[in-house]
Amino acid sequence: MEKRKHLYSFIMEYDGGTYITQVYATNEHEAMRVWLNTLDVKPIDSFTEKDKKRLIMEDFVDENPILISGCKNIWNIGLRIRKNKMLAMINIVKTIE
């Protein structure tokens, strides 16, 4: 039996901009992978396809989403777009449909 997919919203603050996208996934970890694999980097300043490919290869090894205290279904994750440089702060919100 296939697990039910939920809608996850990704709100990314990066290099002075805010970027919002949504994906369907069964849990927040799968949602992070789906989000990154489908992310269109063209409209995001200082974020290249090369950066995206490296992050996909790293597969969030050093990053785990942290449930925001006092909230339900909202996580935060910091993601280094480039080694020792550009940090993206990402909020992940699971939407109950």
Rosetta constraint file for C-alpha pairs under 8 A:
AtomPair CA 3 CA 26 HARMONIC 6.28 0.50
AtomPair CA 4 CA 26 HARMONIC 5.96 0.50
AtomPair CA 5 CA 24 HARMONIC 5.73 0.50
AtomPair CA 5 CA 25 HARMONIC 4.75 0.50
AtomPair CA 5 CA 26 HARMONIC 4.39 0.50
AtomPair CA 5 CA 27 HARMONIC 7.66 0.50
AtomPair CA 6 CA 24 HARMONIC 5.34 0.50
AtomPair CA 6 CA 25 HARMONIC 5.52 0.50
AtomPair CA 6 CA 26 HARMONIC 5.96 0.50
AtomPair CA 6 CA 27 HARMONIC 7.52 0.50
AtomPair CA 6 CA 94 HARMONIC 6.85 0.50
AtomPair CA 6 CA 95 HARMONIC 6.65 0.50
AtomPair CA 6 CA 96 HARMONIC 6.88 0.50
AtomPair CA 6 CA 97 HARMONIC 7.26 0.50
AtomPair CA 7 CA 22 HARMONIC 6.74 0.50
AtomPair CA 7 CA 23 HARMONIC 5.78 0.50
AtomPair CA 7 CA 24 HARMONIC 4.60 0.50
AtomPair CA 7 CA 25 HARMONIC 6.70 0.50
AtomPair CA 7 CA 94 HARMONIC 5.98 0.50
AtomPair CA 7 CA 95 HARMONIC 5.32 0.50
AtomPair CA 7 CA 96 HARMONIC 7.31 0.50
AtomPair CA 7 CA 97 HARMONIC 7.58 0.50
AtomPair CA 8 CA 22 HARMONIC 5.52 0.50
AtomPair CA 8 CA 23 HARMONIC 5.40 0.50
AtomPair CA 8 CA 24 HARMONIC 6.07 0.50
AtomPair CA 8 CA 25 HARMONIC 7.24 0.50
AtomPair CA 8 CA 28 HARMONIC 7.65 0.50
AtomPair CA 8 CA 31 HARMONIC 6.72 0.50
AtomPair CA 8 CA 92 HARMONIC 6.50 0.50
AtomPair CA 8 CA 93 HARMONIC 5.44 0.50
AtomPair CA 8 CA 94 HARMONIC 4.49 0.50
AtomPair CA 8 CA 95 HARMONIC 5.92 0.50
AtomPair CA 9 CA 20 HARMONIC 7.02 0.50
AtomPair CA 9 CA 21 HARMONIC 5.86 0.50
AtomPair CA 9 CA 22 HARMONIC 4.38 0.50
AtomPair CA 9 CA 23 HARMONIC 6.67 0.50
AtomPair CA 9 CA 91 HARMONIC 7.96 0.50
AtomPair CA 9 CA 92 HARMONIC 5.65 0.50
AtomPair CA 9 CA 93 HARMONIC 5.06 0.50
AtomPair CA 9 CA 94 HARMONIC 6.51 0.50
AtomPair CA 9 CA 95 HARMONIC 7.42 0.50
AtomPair CA 10 CA 19 HARMONIC 7.87 0.50
AtomPair CA 10 CA 20 HARMONIC 5.50 0.50
AtomPair CA 10 CA 21 HARMONIC 5.31 0.50
AtomPair CA 10 CA 22 HARMONIC 5.98 0.50
AtomPair CA 10 CA 35 HARMONIC 7.75 0.50
AtomPair CA 10 CA 90 HARMONIC 6.54 0.50
AtomPair CA 10 CA 91 HARMONIC 5.79 0.50
AtomPair CA 10 CA 92 HARMONIC 4.80 0.50
AtomPair CA 10 CA 93 HARMONIC 6.64 0.50
AtomPair CA 11 CA 18 HARMONIC 6.87 0.50
AtomPair CA 11 CA 19 HARMONIC 5.82 0.50
AtomPair CA 11 CA 20 HARMONIC 4.58 0.50
AtomPair CA 11 CA 21 HARMONIC 6.86 0.50
AtomPair CA 11 CA 90 HARMONIC 5.52 0.50
AtomPair CA 11 CA 91 HARMONIC 5.14 0.50
AtomPair CA 11 CA 92 HARMONIC 6.55 0.50
AtomPair CA 12 CA 18 HARMONIC 5.54 0.50
AtomPair CA 12 CA 19 HARMONIC 5.07 0.50
AtomPair CA 12 CA 20 HARMONIC 6.27 0.50
AtomPair CA 12 CA 88 HARMONIC 6.48 0.50
AtomPair CA 12 CA 89 HARMONIC 5.73 0.50
AtomPair CA 12 CA 90 HARMONIC 4.33 0.50
AtomPair CA 12 CA 91 HARMONIC 6.49 0.50
AtomPair CA 13 CA 17 HARMONIC 5.74 0.50
AtomPair CA 13 CA 18 HARMONIC 4.61 0.50
AtomPair CA 13 CA 19 HARMONIC 6.57 0.50
AtomPair CA 13 CA 88 HARMONIC 5.72 0.50
AtomPair CA 13 CA 89 HARMONIC 5.25 0.50
AtomPair CA 13 CA 90 HARMONIC 6.31 0.50
AtomPair CA 14 CA 18 HARMONIC 6.39 0.50
AtomPair CA 14 CA 19 HARMONIC 7.85 0.50
AtomPair CA 14 CA 86 HARMONIC 7.73 0.50
AtomPair CA 14 CA 87 HARMONIC 6.81 0.50
AtomPair CA 14 CA 88 HARMONIC 4.72 0.50
AtomPair CA 14 CA 89 HARMONIC 6.70 0.50
AtomPair CA 15 CA 45 HARMONIC 7.00 0.50
AtomPair CA 15 CA 46 HARMONIC 7.30 0.50
AtomPair CA 15 CA 86 HARMONIC 7.22 0.50
AtomPair CA 15 CA 87 HARMONIC 7.95 0.50
AtomPair CA 15 CA 88 HARMONIC 7.57 0.50
AtomPair CA 17 CA 44 HARMONIC 7.78 0.50
AtomPair CA 19 CA 44 HARMONIC 7.76 0.50
AtomPair CA 21 CA 35 HARMONIC 7.82 0.50
AtomPair CA 21 CA 39 HARMONIC 7.98 0.50
AtomPair CA 22 CA 35 HARMONIC 7.43 0.50
AtomPair CA 23 CA 31 HARMONIC 6.61 0.50
AtomPair CA 23 CA 34 HARMONIC 6.82 0.50
AtomPair CA 23 CA 35 HARMONIC 6.12 0.50
AtomPair CA 24 CA 31 HARMONIC 6.70 0.50
AtomPair CA 24 CA 34 HARMONIC 7.85 0.50
AtomPair CA 25 CA 30 HARMONIC 5.85 0.50
AtomPair CA 25 CA 31 HARMONIC 4.97 0.50
AtomPair CA 25 CA 34 HARMONIC 7.34 0.50
AtomPair CA 26 CA 30 HARMONIC 6.52 0.50
AtomPair CA 26 CA 31 HARMONIC 7.21 0.50
AtomPair CA 27 CA 31 HARMONIC 6.08 0.50
AtomPair CA 28 CA 32 HARMONIC 6.21 0.50
AtomPair CA 28 CA 65 HARMONIC 7.78 0.50
AtomPair CA 28 CA 92 HARMONIC 7.69 0.50
AtomPair CA 28 CA 94 HARMONIC 7.70 0.50
AtomPair CA 29 CA 33 HARMONIC 6.73 0.50
AtomPair CA 29 CA 65 HARMONIC 7.80 0.50
AtomPair CA 30 CA 34 HARMONIC 6.19 0.50
AtomPair CA 31 CA 35 HARMONIC 5.86 0.50
AtomPair CA 32 CA 36 HARMONIC 6.14 0.50
AtomPair CA 33 CA 37 HARMONIC 6.08 0.50
AtomPair CA 33 CA 56 HARMONIC 7.62 0.50
AtomPair CA 33 CA 59 HARMONIC 7.38 0.50
AtomPair CA 34 CA 38 HARMONIC 6.13 0.50
AtomPair CA 35 CA 39 HARMONIC 5.77 0.50
AtomPair CA 36 CA 52 HARMONIC 7.29 0.50
AtomPair CA 36 CA 56 HARMONIC 6.94 0.50
AtomPair CA 37 CA 56 HARMONIC 7.00 0.50
AtomPair CA 41 CA 47 HARMONIC 6.02 0.50
AtomPair CA 41 CA 48 HARMONIC 6.15 0.50
AtomPair CA 41 CA 49 HARMONIC 6.60 0.50
AtomPair CA 41 CA 52 HARMONIC 7.77 0.50
AtomPair CA 42 CA 47 HARMONIC 7.77 0.50
AtomPair CA 42 CA 48 HARMONIC 7.44 0.50
AtomPair CA 47 CA 51 HARMONIC 6.28 0.50
AtomPair CA 47 CA 52 HARMONIC 7.50 0.50
AtomPair CA 47 CA 81 HARMONIC 7.14 0.50
AtomPair CA 48 CA 52 HARMONIC 6.37 0.50
AtomPair CA 49 CA 53 HARMONIC 6.10 0.50
AtomPair CA 50 CA 54 HARMONIC 6.28 0.50
AtomPair CA 51 CA 55 HARMONIC 6.31 0.50
AtomPair CA 51 CA 81 HARMONIC 6.17 0.50
AtomPair CA 51 CA 82 HARMONIC 6.68 0.50
AtomPair CA 52 CA 56 HARMONIC 6.19 0.50
AtomPair CA 52 CA 81 HARMONIC 7.80 0.50
AtomPair CA 53 CA 57 HARMONIC 6.21 0.50
AtomPair CA 54 CA 58 HARMONIC 6.23 0.50
AtomPair CA 55 CA 59 HARMONIC 6.26 0.50
AtomPair CA 55 CA 60 HARMONIC 7.15 0.50
AtomPair CA 55 CA 81 HARMONIC 7.42 0.50
AtomPair CA 56 CA 60 HARMONIC 7.66 0.50
AtomPair CA 60 CA 64 HARMONIC 7.07 0.50
AtomPair CA 63 CA 77 HARMONIC 6.99 0.50
AtomPair CA 63 CA 78 HARMONIC 7.34 0.50
AtomPair CA 63 CA 79 HARMONIC 7.17 0.50
AtomPair CA 64 CA 77 HARMONIC 6.68 0.50
AtomPair CA 65 CA 75 HARMONIC 5.62 0.50
AtomPair CA 65 CA 76 HARMONIC 5.48 0.50
AtomPair CA 65 CA 77 HARMONIC 4.90 0.50
AtomPair CA 66 CA 75 HARMONIC 5.12 0.50
AtomPair CA 66 CA 76 HARMONIC 5.24 0.50
AtomPair CA 66 CA 77 HARMONIC 6.34 0.50
AtomPair CA 67 CA 71 HARMONIC 7.43 0.50
AtomPair CA 67 CA 72 HARMONIC 7.69 0.50
AtomPair CA 67 CA 73 HARMONIC 7.29 0.50
AtomPair CA 67 CA 74 HARMONIC 5.92 0.50
AtomPair CA 67 CA 75 HARMONIC 4.29 0.50
AtomPair CA 67 CA 76 HARMONIC 6.55 0.50
AtomPair CA 68 CA 72 HARMONIC 7.63 0.50
AtomPair CA 68 CA 74 HARMONIC 5.89 0.50
AtomPair CA 68 CA 75 HARMONIC 5.36 0.50
AtomPair CA 68 CA 76 HARMONIC 6.62 0.50
AtomPair CA 73 CA 93 HARMONIC 5.87 0.50
AtomPair CA 73 CA 94 HARMONIC 5.20 0.50
AtomPair CA 73 CA 95 HARMONIC 7.74 0.50
AtomPair CA 74 CA 91 HARMONIC 6.92 0.50
AtomPair CA 74 CA 92 HARMONIC 5.60 0.50
AtomPair CA 74 CA 93 HARMONIC 4.59 0.50
AtomPair CA 74 CA 94 HARMONIC 6.47 0.50
AtomPair CA 75 CA 91 HARMONIC 5.66 0.50
AtomPair CA 75 CA 92 HARMONIC 5.04 0.50
AtomPair CA 75 CA 93 HARMONIC 6.57 0.50
AtomPair CA 76 CA 89 HARMONIC 7.23 0.50
AtomPair CA 76 CA 90 HARMONIC 5.64 0.50
AtomPair CA 76 CA 91 HARMONIC 4.50 0.50
AtomPair CA 76 CA 92 HARMONIC 6.15 0.50
AtomPair CA 77 CA 89 HARMONIC 6.04 0.50
AtomPair CA 77 CA 90 HARMONIC 5.26 0.50
AtomPair CA 77 CA 91 HARMONIC 6.54 0.50
AtomPair CA 78 CA 87 HARMONIC 6.59 0.50
AtomPair CA 78 CA 88 HARMONIC 5.71 0.50
AtomPair CA 78 CA 89 HARMONIC 4.67 0.50
AtomPair CA 78 CA 90 HARMONIC 6.20 0.50
AtomPair CA 79 CA 87 HARMONIC 5.65 0.50
AtomPair CA 79 CA 88 HARMONIC 5.09 0.50
AtomPair CA 79 CA 89 HARMONIC 6.44 0.50
AtomPair CA 79 CA 90 HARMONIC 7.55 0.50
AtomPair CA 80 CA 84 HARMONIC 7.17 0.50
AtomPair CA 80 CA 85 HARMONIC 6.79 0.50
AtomPair CA 80 CA 86 HARMONIC 5.93 0.50
AtomPair CA 80 CA 87 HARMONIC 4.58 0.50
AtomPair CA 80 CA 88 HARMONIC 6.28 0.50
AtomPair CA 81 CA 85 HARMONIC 7.15 0.50
AtomPair CA 81 CA 86 HARMONIC 5.49 0.50
AtomPair CA 81 CA 87 HARMONIC 5.93 0.50
AtomPair CA 81 CA 88 HARMONIC 6.77 0.50
AtomPair CA 82 CA 86 HARMONIC 5.69 0.50
AtomPair CA 82 CA 87 HARMONIC 7.65 0.50
